[in-house]
């Protein structure tokens, strides 16, 4: 079992602060792995989620996904069954032409999508 002492590690402290303020933390390894995608993140003029073929409900799910929320919290926030959320996420990934949640977050930024404000 690995034990990590958080006391004086600024990266972990900042990551925790970000996550606790409802941000999304991406480890440096992920940033390096997707460096080319991040380098090309120059948002075009903000476009509507409808421009990529998403419904209002899918945009709400995507907005919560971008906040880093897991499926169970998305279910609670939107009063949906977990199976319904999974179906929406599958449709979102297909519409954004990506294969995972991290790539979806990158695509939202790259496309400059305007999503509904979700709390």
C-alpha positions, 0 to 999 in steps of 0.5 A: 500500500502506498502512502502519500503525505500531503503536508508540503506537496504544493501540486497535491494541495492545488489539485485538492483545492481545484477539485473541492471548488468543483474544478477538474484536475488533469494530472501532468501525465494526461496533459503530456499525453494529450499535449498536441490536443491542448496546444491546438485549444484555440476556441473558435467563436463559441458555438451552440451545443446544437451545432454538434447535434446534442439535445438540451438534456445531453448538453446538461449531462455534458455540462456536469461531465465537464465539471468532473462529476461521476455518473451517479452525481449526474443522475442525482442532479438531473433526476435521471436513471443511471442507464439514461445517463450512460445512454446520453454520455454515449451519444455525447461521445459520438457527437463529439467524435471522441472515445472518453470523457477526457477527450470530451472535455478537450473537445468542448474547449476546442469547439468553444461550446456554450453549455447550460450553467449547471450547479 
